[in-house]
């Protein structure tokens, strides 16, 4: 399968990048709506947009460098001395076309920057958490669809008789045989979470909870689902614990558990009674 590029005359566009760009625009529009409904200031985002972008890209590139570190390390070993090794390291680090940007790390960079600025500007962090949750889920849906078309974050090898097995005819995909369409698994899972969140949001149920509970539910679920999906991914990136646990999986589970624990502590378990009330009304 090769749907990675769109050719329009002399111009060639990455399908994945185009889908992601559309997702960014739609998610940004939705974020503006949720920010307005939560009575937050969209100017707070606009004033520091460049800072969010720079830190996110730098953190995303740092995560990508970790994933391709064995290749960078091997290139440094074939140099004549320390000075040349440093130059090779800098060259490979800034070569964004090698490894690209890790979206999980970019998101973490944005999130940390946002938290720090919220603290410095006395913004309501928990209300912002609610406002970000659904637009972020929608963005992940577009990201995974784009990844499927472009052959990014592809799945692990699978038997050709597996009902969902696919194959890519792309040089960037290491496996020539059949693999899991893990990007589609992710798009469906995040899509279902998004639909569930939209139902709760449209029913105004989130307004009955303390600030941060709604966002905590869906953001923790998003990270936990991403951690589960890592079992099906082909390229594991940076591995820990005797090369058996991907760093991205550890970060996903860790962030999911951290957000969920904070939500429970902040909500004093009220979220469970609210969910039961909503199920009875349905």
C-alpha positions in Angstrom: 0.0 0.0 0.0 1.3 3.4 -0.9 -0.9 6.4 -0.2 1.9 8.4 1.4 2.0 11.2 -1.2 -0.4 13.4 -3.2 1.0 14.5 -6.6 -0.5 17.8 -8.0 1.4 18.6 -11.2 5.0 19.3 -10.2 4.2 19.4 -6.5 4.4 16.4 -4.2 2.7 16.6 -0.8 2.9 14.2 2.2 -0.6 12.7 2.7 0.1 12.3 6.4 1.2 16.0 6.8 -1.9 17.2 4.9 -4.3 15.2 7.0 -2.5 16.4 10.2 -2.7 20.0 9.0 -6.5 19.6 8.5 -6.7 18.1 12.0 -4.8 21.0 13.5 -7.1 23.5 11.9 -10.3 21.7 13.0 -9.0 21.0 16.5 -8.0 24.7 16.9 -11.5 25.8 15.9 -13.0 23.4 18.4 -10.5 24.5 21.1 -11.7 28.1 20.5 -15.3 27.0 21.1 -14.5 25.0 24.3 -12.4 27.9 25.7 -15.3 30.3 25.1 -17.8 27.9 26.8 -15.5 27.6 29.8 -15.2 31.4 29.9 -11.4 31.3 29.5 -9.2 33.8 27.7 -8.1 32.7 24.2 -5.6 35.5 24.3 -3.6 33.5 26.9 -3.0 31.0 24.1 -2.3 33.6 21.4 0.2 35.5 23.5 2.5 32.5 24.0 1.8 30.6 20.8 5.4 30.9 19.5 6.8 29.7 22.8 4.5 26.7 22.8 5.5 25.9 19.3 9.2 26.2 19.8 9.3 24.2 23.1 7.0 21.5 21.6 9.2 21.1 18.5 12.4 21.0 20.5 11.0 18.4 22.9 9.5 16.4 20.0 12.9 16.4 18.3 14.6 15.4 21.5 12.3 12.4 21.7 13.0 11.5 18.1 16.8 11.7 18.7 16.4 9.3 21.6 14.7 6.8 19.2 17.4 7.0 16.6 20.3 7.3 19.0 21.8 3.9 18.0 22.2 5.3 14.5 23.7 8.6 15.7 26.0 6.8 18.1 27.3 4.6 15.3 27.9 7.6 13.1 29.9 9.2 15.9 32.0 6.1 16.4 33.3 6.3 12.8 34.7 9.8 13.3 38.4 10.7 13.6 38.2 12.5 17.0 36.1 14.3 19.6 35.6 17.4 17.6 34.4 15.6 14.5 32.1 13.4 16.7 30.5 16.6 18.2 29.9 17.9 14.7 28.3 14.7 13.6 26.1 14.7 16.7 25.0 18.2 15.9 24.4 17.4 12.3 22.3 14.3 13.0 20.4 16.2 15.8 19.2 19.0 13.6 18.5 16.8 10.6 14.8 16.8 11.1 14.2 14.6 8.1 15.9 11.8 10.0 13.4 10.6 12.6 11.2 13.6 12.4 9.5 14.8 15.5 8.0 12.6 18.2 4.5 13.8 18.8 4.2 12.3 22.3 7.3 14.2 23.4 6.1 17.4 21.6 2.8 17.1 23.5 4.7 16.7 26.8 6.8 19.8 26.0 3.7 21.8 25.2 1.9 20.6 28.4 4.8 21.4 30.7 5.2 24.9 29.2 1.5 25.5 29.5 1.4 24.4 33.1 4.3 26.7 34.0 2.6 29.7 32.3 -0.7 28.9 33.9 1.0 29.1 37.3 2.8 32.3 36.5 -0.3 34.0 35.1 -2.7 32.6 37.7 -4.9 30.9 35.1 -7.4 28.2 36.1 -5.4 25.1 35.1 -8.2 22.6 35.8 -10.7 24.5 33.5 -8.1 24.6 30.8 -7.7 20.8 31.2 -11.4 20.4 30.5 -11.2 22.7 27.5 -8.2 20.9 25.9 -9.5 17.3 26.3 -11.9 17.0 23.4 -9.9 19.0 20.8 -6.8 17.0 21.7 -8.6 13.7 21.2 -9.9 14.9 17.8 -6.3 15.9 16.8 -5.1 12.4 17.8 -7.8 10.9 15.5 -6.5 12.9 12.5 -2.9 12.2 13.5 -3.5 8.4 13.4 -5.4 8.5 10.1 -2.5 10.5 8.6 0.0 8.1 10.1 -1.9 5.2 8.5 -1.8 6.8 5.1 1.9 7.9 5.3 3.2 4.8 7.0 4.2 6.5 10.3 4.2 4.6 13.6 3.3 1.4 11.8 2.5 -1.9 13.5 4.4 -5.0 14.4 4.6 -8.0 12.0 1.5 -10.3 11.9 0.5 -13.5 10.1 -0.9 -12.8 6.6 -4.1 -14.7 7.5 -4.9 -12.1 10.2 -8.1 -10.4 9.2 -6.8 -6.9 9.6 -3.3 -7.5 8.2 -1.9 -4.8 5.8 1.4 -4.3 4.0 3.3 -1.1 2.9 5.4 -0.6 -0.2 7.4 2.1 1.4 11.2 2.3 2.0 10.6 4.0 5.4 8.6 0.9 6.6 11.1 -1.7 7.8 8.8 -4.7 7.4 8.1 -5.9 3.9 5.4 -8.4 5.0 2.1 -8.0 6.8 1.7 -5.9 9.9 -0.9 -4.6 12.3 -2.7 -1.5 11.2 -2.2 -0.1 14.6 -2.9 3.5 13.4 -6.4 2.4 12.6 -6.8 0.7 15.9 -5.8 4.1 17.5 -8.0 6.2 15.3 -11.0 4.0 16.2 -10.2 4.0 19.9 -9.6 7.8 20.1 -12.7 8.3 17.9 -14.9 6.4 20.3 -13.5 8.3 23.3 -14.2 11.6 21.4 -17.8 10.6 20.6 -18.3 9.7 24.3 -16.9 13.0 25.4 -19.0 14.9 23.0 -22.2 13.2 24.3 -21.2 14.2 27.9 -20.3 17.7 26.8 -23.5 18.2 24.9 -25.5 17.0 27.9 -23.8 19.7 30.0 -22.8 16.9 32.4 -19.2 18.2 32.7 -20.6 21.4 34.2 -21.9 19.3 37.2 -18.4 18.2 38.0 -15.6 20.1 39.6 -13.2 21.7 37.2 -10.6 19.2 35.9 -12.7 16.0 36.3 -14.0 15.9 32.7 -10.6 16.6 31.3 -8.9 14.2 33.7 -11.2 11.3 32.6 -10.6 11.7 28.9 -6.9 12.7 29.0 -6.0 9.8 31.3 -8.0 7.4 29.1 -6.2 8.7 26.0 -2.8 8.1 27.5 -3.8 4.7 28.8 -5.1 3.6 25.4 -1.9 4.9 23.8 0.1 2.8 26.2 -1.9 -0.3 25.3 -1.5 0.4 21.6 2.3 0.3 22.0 2.1 -3.4 22.3 1.1 -3.6 18.7 3.6 -1.0 17.3 6.5 -2.2 15.2 9.2 0.4 15.8 9.5 0.5 19.6 11.9 3.5 19.7 13.9 3.9 22.9 13.7 0.7 25.1 14.2 0.5 28.9 14.6 -2.4 31.4 16.8 -4.7 29.4 15.3 -3.5 26.1 11.9 -4.8 26.9 9.8 -1.8 27.7 9.4 1.2 25.2 10.0 4.6 26.8 6.9 5.9 25.0 4.8 3.2 26.6 6.1 4.0 30.0 5.4 7.7 29.6 1.9 7.0 28.3 1.0 4.7 31.2 2.7 7.0 33.7 0.9 10.1 32.5 -2.4 8.3 32.4 -2.1 7.0 35.9 -0.8 10.4 37.2 -3.8 12.3 35.7 -6.3 9.7 36.8 -4.9 9.7 40.4 -5.1 13.5 40.5 -8.6 13.5 39.2 -9.7 11.0 41.9 -8.0 13.0 44.6 -9.5 16.3 43.4 -13.0 15.0 42.7 -13.4 13.0 45.9 -14.9 10.1 43.9 -17.9 12.3 42.8 -17.2 11.4 39.2 -18.4 7.8 39.7 -21.8 8.9 41.1 -22.2 11.4 38.3 -21.5 8.7 35.7 -24.1 6.4 37.3 -26.6 9.2 37.3 -26.0 9.8 33.6 -26.3 6.1 32.8 -29.7 6.0 34.5 -30.9 9.0 32.5 -29.8 7.4 29.3 
